[in-house]
């Protein structure tokens, strides 16, 4: 099994414990693997997430996304999964 697949599976197993808004946000980042921080907050509010900054921080602390300079990125194993296997929903 390719390494990215095993890592992505472990990460996605953790997604089962997420709350509804957190799952919405994670699905957003799966669709948009790299997105500007201001745009992400705006888009997540549009999706009905009341406190997007809080949800983003939780996703980052749990290892689903990472903060880069001015943007948020899906973590590498999940990015590789999406690039090779296609989009997924949690």
C-alpha positions in Angstrom: 0.0 0.0 0.0 1.3 3.4 -0.9 2.4 5.5 2.2 0.0 8.4 1.4 -2.9 6.0 1.4 -2.2 4.6 4.8 -1.7 8.1 6.2 -4.8 9.5 4.6 -6.8 6.5 5.9 -5.7 7.3 9.5 -6.6 11.0 9.1 -10.0 10.2 7.6 -10.7 7.8 10.5 -10.4 10.8 12.8 -12.9 12.7 10.7 -15.7 10.3 11.9 -15.6 12.1 15.3 -16.0 15.6 13.9 -19.1 17.7 14.5 -21.4 18.7 11.7 -19.9 22.1 11.0 -16.4 20.7 11.2 -17.3 18.0 8.6 -18.7 20.8 6.4 -15.5 22.7 6.7 -13.3 19.7 6.0 -15.3 18.9 2.9 -14.8 22.5 1.8 -11.0 22.0 2.2 -11.2 18.7 0.3 -12.8 20.6 -2.6 -10.4 23.5 -2.3 -7.1 22.0 -1.2 -5.4 25.4 -1.0 -7.4 28.5 -0.3 -6.6 32.0 1.0 -7.4 32.6 4.6 -9.8 35.4 4.1 -11.6 33.6 1.3 -11.9 30.4 3.4 -13.6 32.3 6.3 -16.0 34.1 3.9 -16.9 30.8 2.1 -17.4 28.9 5.3 -19.7 31.6 6.6 -21.7 31.2 3.4 -21.9 27.5 4.1 -23.6 28.3 7.4 -20.7 27.8 9.7 -21.2 30.3 12.6 -17.6 30.5 13.8 -15.3 29.6 10.9 -12.1 30.8 12.6 -12.8 28.4 15.5 -13.6 25.5 13.2 -10.5 26.2 11.1 -8.3 26.2 14.2 -9.8 22.9 15.3 -9.2 21.2 11.9 -5.6 22.5 12.0 -5.0 21.2 15.5 -6.4 17.8 14.6 -4.1 17.5 11.6 -6.6 17.9 8.7 -5.4 21.3 7.4 -2.3 23.4 7.8 -1.7 27.1 7.8 0.7 28.5 5.3 1.5 32.1 4.5 -1.9 33.7 3.9 -3.7 30.4 3.1 -4.8 27.1 4.4 -3.9 23.8 2.8 -5.2 20.3 3.1 -2.5 18.2 4.7 -0.2 16.4 2.2 -1.5 12.9 2.6 -5.1 14.0 1.9 -3.9 16.2 -1.0 -2.2 13.2 -2.5 -5.3 11.1 -1.9 -7.5 13.6 -3.7 -5.1 14.0 -6.6 -4.7 10.3 -7.1 -8.1 8.9 -6.1 -10.5 11.8 -6.6 -12.6 13.9 -4.3 -14.1 12.3 -1.2 -16.8 13.4 1.3 -16.6 12.9 5.1 
